[in-house]
Amino acid sequence: MLDKMQALKDAVSCLLDPEGTDPRQLVERLRGLNDYFATHFASHMEEEETTLFPLLEQQEAGGPELVA
């Protein structure tokens, strides 16, 4: 997950300062990241909601307010 976030940050940096960057490679990189975030990231967040949030509600003081 973190490597995909770093890749997105790098791609945006290239958009802001495109000197020496091949536009086709950058577009392909962004397409790949978009595919990842549209599919894998969404399922990751759904998994977090079903596993992590209930644990926080049960284990943490103020957990219900934290996940609300």
Helices and strands as residue ranges (DSSP letters): H 2-16, H 23-59, H 63-67
